[in-house]
Amino acid sequence: MNARHMLLAAALLLAACEQPAEPPQGFAGLGEQAAGFAPVERGRPLQFPADHGAHPGFRIEWWYVTANLRDVEGRDWGVQWTLFRSALRAGPDAPDWSSPDLWMGHAALTGPFGHQSGETLARGGIGQAGVEAQPFRAWIDDWALRSTGGKGIQHLQMQAAGKDFRYRLQLDSDGPLVLHGERGYSEKSGRGQASWYYSQPFYRVAGEIEHAGQRHAVSGLAWLDREWSSQPLAADQQGWDWFSLHLDGGAKLMLFRVRQADGQHYQAGTWIAADGRSVALRGAQIRLDELAWTRQANGRRVPTRWRVRVAEHGLDVQAAAIEPHAWMATRYSYWEGPVRLIGSPGGRGYLEMTGY
C-alpha cells in the first residue's frame, strides 16, 4: 500500500470513528441519514455549465460514462468510466488536507475476453482528483474526462487504464441534455428520497482500446449520467437495477428499479425520442422481469437476462448481458456490463445492478 492509500485509509477510519458503528443502510450506506448536507428539493432549475461541476454541499455525486462499442471485426466491447465524490462531513469544500472530499474512480472493459475492472482512490483538496465545470474536466490521477472544444460537455476525450487494459476515446454529441423526472428532480422512493439527475445519451464514439497488449480501433455509442444527492435511498431500499438503452432507430430509454425490503419496488424512467424530446415514465408504465440468473465468481447470483416492456411506446424486448460475469470487484462491489436487445426494436445498452 503506497502513502496515498495509507492516508486515504486513515481518513476513512477517522470518519468511521465519528459515529457509532452500525450496519450501512441501503447499498453503500446511501440510505443513511444525511443531517447537515444540502437537501434535494423540487423547484431548483438546473444551470449549465455550472452543474457539470461539483456540488460541495451534497454528500454524494458521480460522473458516469458507459459506451457500447464494436471493433473492425464486428465484435462487441463495453467501456465504463466513473468518478465518485463523497463528503466525509457537511460543509463547504476546503483546500489542502482540510477538504472533506474523498474521490473514487472506477474503470472497466468488457469484450470477447470477458470483463476486467480497475479502481483508484484519492483525497480531495490536493489536486489529485476533482472536477472543473468550464472548460469541463474531471480527473483522478491520470484517468480523465475532459472537454475538447465547444460548449459544455458536447465534445469529450475519455481515458483510463487498469491491469491489462486501457482506452482512449473521443465522444461527440449534437443532441440535447436530458433532464430526468421533473426537470431533473428524480424521485427514488416516493418518501422524499431524490437526486438531481440528467444525462447526455447522444454521444458518438471513436478511438482505441487495448487489452493484453493488443490494440483495437472501435466506434459506437456512449451515455453520460450526472447525479448528485445527500440521501438518494430510503433505509429499507437494498439497491437498484438501472438500464440505459440505445434503440435501433435512434430513440433512447433510461429505466431504474430501486428494490425495497417489502417487495414494493420503486420504478421510474425516461423515454427519449431520436430528436431529443423526452417524457417521464412512472411505476406501472414500466415492466421489468428477470428471465435468467448467473452466479458470479464470488457466489452471488444476479439476473443477467431481462424482459423490458414499455407498452405506451411499443417496446417489448429482452436485454441480455454480453458477458454475464461482469462483476465489479471494487470497494463497493456491483454488476455492470453491456447488453444487447433481442426483439423489436433491437439495440444495445448498459445494465447496472447493485445490492445483490
N, C-alpha and C positions, 0 to 999 in steps of 0.2 A: 504494500500500500504506500503510495507516494505522499508527500507532505500535504498536497492539496486535498486528497481524500481523507487524510487523518484529521485535517481541520474541519472538513465537512462533517465527518462522523462525530467529532466533538460537539459541533453546533447542534446536530440532531439529538445527541444525548442530552445536552443542556435544555433543549426545547422540551424534550420528554419529561425532564425533571420539574418543569414549571407547573405541572398539574398532576393529579393522581393518575396512576396507570390504570386505564380502563380499556376494554376491547374497542377497537375503532368501529364507528357506526357507519354502515354503508361501505361501498368499495373505497379503499384507500383513505378512510376516515372522512369522506366528503359529506356524510350525514351528521357530523358533529356540529354542535352549536358554534356560532361564529360571532360571539359578542365583541363589539368594538370595531368590527370590519364594516365596510360600506355595504348597505343592502342593495339588492336588485329590485327596483321599483318601476312600475309602469309609468309611461309618460315622458321618459327621458329620450329625446331624439339622439340617435347615433350621429356622430360627427366625424367626417373624414377630411384629411388623413389622420387626425389625432387618434381615432380609435383603432388604427392599425398598430399603435404603440402600446406600451404597458399601462396598467391601471393600478398604481400602488395602493390605493385604499381598499382593494379587494383581496381576498385571501388566495385565490387560485385562478390561473388563466393559462391558455395554451394557444400556440400557433401550430396548425396540424395540416400536413400535406400528404395525400395519397395519390399515386399515379399508376394507371393501368397502361402497360407498355407492350410493344412487340418488337422483336428483332427482325433482321432482313430474312431470316428463315421462317418467319411466321410464328415463332414460339412466344408464349405469354410470359411476361415478367410483371412484378409488382414492386413498388418502392414506397416506403414510408419515411417521412421526416417530421419530427415533433420536437418542440421546445416548450417546456412547462416552467412557469414561475409560481412558487409557493412562498407565502409570507409566514414567518415564524410568529409574528405578533402584529397587532393592528397599529396603524400609524403611517406617516409618510415615509418614502424612501429616504435613505441617508447615504452619504459617501463612505468609502473605505469599509472597515470591518464592522461598523455600526449598522450597516444595511440589514434589514430584516429578511431579505430575499434569499431563497435557495433556488437554483436553476437545475433542471434535469433535461437532457436530450435523449431521445430515442431515434434510432435509425434501423431500417430493415430492408432486406432484399429477398424477394420470393421469385423462384424461377424453376426451370427444369431440374435443377439440382436439389430443390427443397426450399428451406427457409433459414435465414440467418438474421440475427439482430445484434445491435450494439447499444450501449448506454454510456453516457458521460455525465458528470456532476460538477457543479460549480457553486461558489459562494458569490452573492451579489456585492456590489459596491467597489470591486477591484478591477473591473474591465474585462474579466474573463468570459462573461456572458451578459447578454442584455438585448434590448430591442429599442430601436430608434424609429420614430414614425415617418420622418421626412428628411432626406430620402430614406425609404424604408430599408432597415437592416435588422435582422435577427441572427444572433450567433451564440455559439458556445464552443470555446476552443476554436478549432479550425472548421467546424461544421457551420454552414452559413446559408441563409436565405435572404437575398438582397435584391433591391431594385436595379434594373439595368437600363432605365430610361422611362420616359413618360411619367404620368401622374400616378400616385398611389402605388398599388401592387399589380398593375396591368402586366408588367414585364419583370420577371424574376429569374435569377440564377440560383440553383439549389445544389448543394454539395454536402456529402458526409461520407464517412468510412467506418467500417468495423473490421473485425477479424476476417480476412479472406474476401472482403468485398469493399467496393467504393462506387460512388456515382457522381456525375456532374451533369446537370440537366438545365435546359433553358425552358421557361414556362412563359407563354404569351396568351393574352386574352383580350378580346374586344367585346366581351359580354359584360353585363352589369353585375354588381354585387347583389346578393340575395339576402334579405333580412328575414329570419325565421320567426314563427309565432306572430306576435303583434308588433310589427315594425322593429323586430329584433329582440323583443321581450319573450323569452322562451320558457314556458312553464315546464316543470319536471315532476310535479306531484299533484297539482290542484290544491295543495295546502300551504302555498306560499313559497315553496322552493322554486327557484328560477335562475336563469342565467341570461346574460346578453350574448346573442349568438347570430353570426352572419357567415356567409360563405362566398367564395369565388369558385363556382363549379365549371367554368368555361375555358380552362387552360388547355392549350395545345402544347405538346411536349416534344422536344428533340434533344438528343445528347448521347452520352455514353455511360454504360455500366461496366463494371469489372468484377469478375468472380474467379477466385483461384488462379489469378494471373491471366485470365482470358478476357479480352475486351469485346464488347458488343455494342454496335450502334443501334439505338432504339428510338421509337417515336410512339406517341399515343395521347392520352388524355389525363388531366390531373384535376384535383379538387382540393381547395384550401378551406379549412374551417377555422374560425376565430370565436373563442368563447371565454367569458370571464364571469366569476361569481364569488360569493363568500360561503354559501352553503347550498350547492346545487342538488343535494339529495335529502330526503327525509330519513330519519333514523332507522326506519324499517325497510328501506329500499336497499337491495343487496347488490345491484349492479345494473348494467344496461346492455342491450343489443342495438347496434347502430348500423344503418346501411346508407351508402352514398352510391347512386346508380346512374350510369350514363346509358340511356336508352337509344337503340337504333332509331334514327330519325331526328335526333338532336335534343329531345326532352331529357330532363334530369329529375331525380327523385331522391329526397332525403327522408328517412324514416328512423324513429327510435322507439324502443320499448324499455321503460325502466321497471325492473322486476321488484315487486313488493312481497313481503313475507306472507300476506294473506291471499296471494294469488290474483288480486285485482290490479293488474299491471297498468301503468300509465303509458299511453301511446300518443304520438304526435308526429308530424312530418310536414314536408313542403313539396308540392308538385310544381316543377319549373318548366315552362314551355320553352321551345327552342329559341324563341325570340327574347327570353329573359323574364317574361311575365310570370308571376308566381302566385300560388294560392295555398293557404294553410290547410293542413289536414288534421283531423282530430279523431281520437277514440275509435268509434265504430266504423269510420270510413276506411280503416286500415285492418287487414287480416294478415297476421304473421303466424305461420305454423311450422314447427320443427319436423323435418322429414327423416333425417339421418344424423346420428351422433358418432363422433370419433374420439377414442381415448388417446390422450396425449402422452408423451414420454413420462411425465410426472404423475400419471394416473388419473388426471382429471378428464371428464367427459364433457365435450361441448358439441352443440348442434352445428354441423358443417354443410348441411343442405336444408334450405328453407323453401316454403311456398309463400310468395308475396303477392297479395291482392289489394288493388285499389279499384273497386268496381266503377266508381264515377268516371274514371279515366281509362277504362277498358284494359286494365293491367291484371294479368294472371300469369305469373312466371315462377320458375324455380331458380333460386340463387344457390349455385353450387361452388364450394371452395375449390380453387385451382390447386392448392396444396392444403390438404386437411390438417396437417401438422404445423400450423403457422403460429405456434405459441411464443409469446414474447416473454422470455425468461429474465425479466428485469426486476428492479426493486419492488414495484407493484406489478405483478405478472397478470397478463391478459392474453386473449387471442386476437390477432389482427392479420388479415390477408385479403388478396384479390379474389373476386368471384366472377363467374360467367353466368349470364342469364339464359335459361332454357325456356322457350315459349315465345309468345308474341306480345309485345315486341321483344326481340333479343337485346343483348347489350352486355355490358361488363361494369364492374364497380368494386367497391370495398365493403368489408364487413368487419366490425369490431365487437367483441363480446368480453365483458368484464364481470367479475364476481362469481366465476364458476370454480 
